[in-house]
Amino acid sequence: MKSFDESRLQPARLFPITGIKGAVDQERRTASAFLAVLKVVPELAYTLLSGSKIPKGSVETYIEPEFKIDKKSVRPDGYLVITRGKKTWRALVEVKTGTNDLDLDQINMYLDLCRDFKIDALLTLSNQVINASGGHPTIGIDQRKLRSTQLEHISWLRVISESLVLSEHTGIEDLEQDYVLKELIRFLQSRESGASEFNDMSPAWATVRDAIKIGSYRKPDEDVFEVVSRFESLMRYAAFTLSARIGVAAKESLPRLAKSDYKKHLVVAGQQLIELKTLSGEIEIPGAASSLNLIADLGAGNLHCSFELGAPQDVRNRARVNWLIRQLKGGPDETLISWTYKRARSSEKPVRLSELRQGLLDLNLDNTREVSAFSVSLVAKMGTKRTSGSGSFIDSAVDLISKTYGELLQKVKPWQPNAPKLSETVRELIPEIEAEGH
């Protein structure tokens, strides 16, 4: 009897990555796989469209619906229908993969289709990540077309992150749904799907970085604005990446001006980059003791990731610092800790955690003043390459954020005062109430 090595068998895949030829085939295959999973795992659709007024009902999906306009056939990539009772929500779907950006003319044409056929929304998917404005990544969309039609953009990065959170943290009870979702994750994370992570700081990155470092800029230009915008997208990417690992929706903190007047925000942020030689961002993490702050110092070539904590108020300074040291047990020796005294305008010079562990505390503390807050930070060399990978700015920033959270912030609980205690002395002074009827 003949035999063969079964260990070398290739498992059958729900979404195979072989046989993809060219960008058009890639987009069709990825769009079809994504839409098929939305039907099987409706919870993913509800999560991705949480900002839309959709009914949580049955999900039906279709690829390449055909519409006739002036005797011409128009075929968007997909069509999504969600129904619950008498309420139905419909959306056209436009998909781009790889380095292909969404096309302005296509979007405006599909918005016209939505208006003419009374379709509620246009959903776009691409590798473009929304910046701090929160608006659609395609510039020049006719805003009048949005009066009756909702325009929603979802990056492939968000699809992957939300799928990971749903599969690995929230959990899918239905085994078949869980299998299908895991297959989608595997497929989208393959290079062949064209659904990639944030991977480029823009062609202007090296020029702007070097010019900022030597101080040759006087006022921001379009290249500076592009770098600022890409850094904001990087912070969103880092938040998505963190969310996928910890299972809660970490979000980048958005300046108010970015939402109300994005062009003015870019001018302000660009001027700040020139003057301070830094880019900065913040990530908020539900349930964490503090938010994470990232500063990219282009002048020094370093990254700083930090968080702030209020100091305990019911003990002396030494006990306040020891409270923090105990919580940072196992944290990196190179962790920097600084504290701020009450009513002081600035923090004290940072001290390495290893020095505090060695008992060098009293040399730095001023016990005539009260410590009111702590800053905990890690510093790393800033990657210089514009694209993702070894030695890149993107990877060095995301790695430092993950390290600061995983090795420091996730261990920390904010200080809370002890509950007030009953006083036995006062109790003796309170007259007893005579029993009723006596």
N, C-alpha and C positions, 0 to 999 in steps of 0.2 A: 504494500500500500504506500503510495507516494504521499508526502506531506510538504507543507511550506511554512515559512516563518510568519505566524499570525501577528507577531509583535510589530511587524513593519506595515501592517494594514493602515490605510488612511481612513479616519472616521468620516461617515457621511455628514455633510454640513447642511444646515437649513439654508444658509446664505453662502454659497461657494464664492471664493475670491478668484478662482481660476477662470480663464477665458474672457477677462475684461479687456476690450480693445478700444483704446481711444477715450477722449473726454466724454463724448456723447453716450457711449455705452456705459461708462462709469456712472454718469449722472442718472441714467435710466435705472440701472441696477440698484444704486444706493437709494434713490427715491422710492422704488418699488419695495425694497426691504424695509425701509423706515415706515412707510404707510401701512404695509401688511402687519407690522408689529403693533401699530396704534390700534388696529381692529382687534387683535388678539389680547393685547394688554391695555385696556382703556385707561387704566390708572396713569400710564405714561402720558397719554393725551391730556388728561385733566391736569397733570403736573406742569407740562410744558405750556399749556394755555391758561394757567391759573390767573393771569392778568386779564383775560377776556371773559365776557359774560356768556359762558357756554353752559348748556345743561349737562349734568352728569348722567348721561344715558348711553344708549347703544352707539357704537362707532362704526361707520362704514367708510371704506376708502377705495379710491379708484385711481388708475394711472392714465395719463394723457387723454382727458376728456376733449372732445372735438366741438368747437364753436364756429359758427359761420358769421363772418363779418365782411360785408361787401363782396360776397361770392368767394371769399378766401377762407380757408380753414386755419383756425388758430388752435394750438394744442398746448395748454399749460402742462406742467409735469404731473400734476395730481389734483384730486378733488376729494374733499373731506366733508363728511356729513355726520353730525351728532344729533341724536333725537331722543327726547324724553317726553312721553305723552304727546301733547299737541304742540310742543315747542321744538323747533328744528333750527340748528345753526349750521351754515354752510361756508366753506372756504375753498378758494383756489390755492394751489400749492406750486411754488416755483423753487427749483432746486439748482444749486451750483456746487461743484466739488473742486478739489485741488486749488489751484491759484486763480480760478475763474471767479471774478466778482459779478454781482448782480448787475443786470443791464437796465439802465434808466428807461429806455424806450419800451422794453418789455414790461417793466413794472407799471408804467403809465397806461399801456395798452390793457394789461390785465385788470387794472383798477376800473377802466372803462367797461370791461366785461362784467365785473362785479356790479357796477351800477346798472347796466342795461338788463342783466338777468337777475337782479335783486339777490345777489350773493353777499353774505354778511361781511366776509373778510378775505384778504389776500395774505397768505402765510408764505414767507420767504425763508429759505435755509441756505447757508453758505458758511465758509470758514471765516467770514468777516465777523469780528467781535464788536459789539456795541461799545462805544466810548462813554465818557462821563455825561454826555448830553442826554443819554437814554433814548435818543432818536434813531431812526433807521440809518444804516451805514451808507445808503445810496444818496448822493447829493443831487438836489435839483428836482425832487418829486413835486408834482403839481399838487399843492396842499388843498386846492378846491376839490380834488377827487376824493379826499378823505372825509368829506362832510357826511357821506352816507355809507362809507366803507372803512372798516378797520384794517390797518396795515400792521402786521406783526412779524418781527424778525427773530429767528432763533438760530444761533450759531451751532455748528456741529459739536463744538466743544461743550456747549450746554446740554445737548442731547446725550452725549456720552456721560457727562457728570451726573445728570439727573437719573439716567438709567442705572449707573453704579450705585447711587444713593438708594434708589428704589429696590435694587436687587440685593445689595450687600448689607444694607442697614435697616431700611423700613421693612423689607421682606415681602415676598409674594407667596401667599398661601397655596395658590393653585400651582401644582408642580409643572404642568404643561406651560402655563404662562411664564413661570420662572425660567424654564428651559429656553423658551423663545426669546425672552429678554436677554439672557446671557449670550445667546447666539448673535443677537443684534450688536451687543457690546463688542464681542469678538470680531465681528465683521467690520464695524465702524473703526475699531482701533487698528485694523490692518491698513497698510499703505495703499493697497489696491482700491479701497473704497473711496478714497479722495476726501475723506472726512478727517482733517488733521487738527492738531492743536495750534494754539497761537505760536508762531514760529519766526516772526520777522519784526525787527524794530524799525523798519523802513530803510530805503536806500540812502536816506540823508543821515542815518544814525552816526556813522564814523566821522563825517564832516562836522556835524553839530557838536558831537562829544569833544572832539579835539579843539574846536574853536572856543567852546565854553571853557575848557580847561585852561587855555592860555589867555582868556579874557578878550578875545578879538571882536565879540559881538557888542553892539551898542543898543540895538533894539531888535525885537524878535521879527523873524521873517517866516515865510511859509514852511521852510524846512524845520524851524524851531517849533512851529505849531504842530507839524506832523509828528515830531518826536514826543511832544507833550501828550498828544492824542494817543499815540501808540503805548506810551507808558501807562496811561489810564486803562487801555485795553489789557495791558499786562497785569494790572492789579485785579481786573475782573477775572482774567485767566487764573491767577493765583488763588482767588477766592473760590472759583469753580473746582480747582484741583484740591484745595483744602476740604471743600464740602464733600467731594467724593471719598475722601479718606476718613472723615470723622462722622459723616452721616447727618449733619445739620447744614442748614442753608447759610453758609458764610457769605457775606456780601461786602463789596467795596463801598466805602463811604463816599458819597457824591456831594461836592460843594453845591450850595444853593444856586450860585451864579451859573454853574454849568447847565442847570436845567432851565433857568429863565432866559439866559442870553449866552449861548455857548461861544459865540465869536468873541465877546468881551471877556469871557472866562479864559479863553486861549491867550488873549493879549496879557491878562494879569498873570497867568501861570508862566507864560513865556518870559515876561520881564523878571519874574521871580527866579526863574532858571538862570537868567543872565547875571543877576545881581548876587544870588547866593550860590550859584553853581550846583544846585541840587534839584532833584525831582523827588516828590514825596507823595505818599498815598497811605490809606488806612483801610483795614479790613475789620469788620465787625463780626463777632462769632457768638451766636446765641448760647447762653449758659456759661461762657468764659468769664473770668474775673475782670477782664479788660479787653479792649480792642488792640490789634497789632498795628504798629506804625512802621513803614519802610521809608528810609531816606537813601537815595542814590546820590552820593557825593561825587560828581563828575570831576571836580577839581582835584580831589585826593585819590580818586579811583577806588573808593570803598563803599560798601553797603552797610547800613545800620538798621537793624530790626529791633524794635523795643516795645514795651508796654508800661503803663503807669498803674500804681497801686496806692491806695490810701493807707497810711500807717495806723496801727492800733492806737487808741487814744486813752486807754486806762492803765498804761504802764510807762516806765521810764524809757529813755532813748536806747539803752543797751538791750532791753527786752524787746523793743520794737524791731531792731535790726536782727536779733536772734530769731524772732518770729518769722522773718522773711527767709533767713538762712535755712531754717528747718524745712520750710516748704520747698526750697530749691535743692533738696537732697538728691544727689545724683546728677545735678545739672553740670554743664561744662565748666571747668576751672576758669576758662577765659571770659566767662560771663561778667559783664560790667554792671555794677550797682552804684547808683548815686541817690542821694536823698535831698529833700528840700525842707528847710526849716520854716516854721510858721511865720507868715508875713514877709518871707524872703522873696526877692524878685527872680532869683535864679537858683539852680541846683548846685550842689557842691561837686567838686571834682570826683569823677567815677573811680571806684575801687574794684579790683578784681575779686571775684567770689573766692578764689583760692586764698587770697590774703585774709579775707574775713574768716575763713575756716581755720586759719592758722592763729587766730586770736589777735590780729593787729587792729582790732576795732577801736580801742581807746585812744589810739594815736590820731584818729580822724574825727571823733565825735566832739561836738561842742555841747556839753550838757547844761549850758546856761540858756539854751534855746530848745524848743520842742521840734522833733522831726514830725512833719505832717504828711509826707508822701515819699514814695520810692519810684525810681525809674530803673527798669531791668532791660539790658540790651545785649545783643551779640553783634560783632563786627566781622565782615568777611571781605575778601578781595573781590572787586567787581569784575565780572567777565566783560570782555571787550567785543566779541563777535556779535554781529547784528542778528544772525539767525540762531535757532535753537541748536543744542548739542554741546559737546565738551568745549569749555572756554567761552561760552556765550553769556551775554548779559542776562538774557531771559532765564536760563537755567540757574545761574548763580543767585538771582533774586528769588525765584520760586523755592530753591533749596534752602535758603536762609530763612524764609518765612516758615517753611515746614519744620525746620530744626528749632526755631525759636518757640513755635507753638508746642511741638512734640516733647521737647526736652525741658521746657521751662513753664510756659503759660498754662498748659493743661494740668499741671500739678498744683497750681495755686488756687486758693480760695480767698475771697475778700474778707477782711476783718469784720467781725460783728461783735458788738458789746454783749457781755453776759446778761442774761435775764435778771431783772431786779429781784432781790430776795425778800421774803417776809421777815419782818423784824419782830422778834420775840419780846423785846423791850416795850415797843409801842403797843403790842397786844395786851400787855398787862395794864396799860393805862386806859384801854377802851372798856367802858362798863358793859357787863353782860346784860343781855336783854332777857327779862324775865319770861319764863314760858307762859304761853297763852292760857288764860283761865286761872292764873294764880294771883 
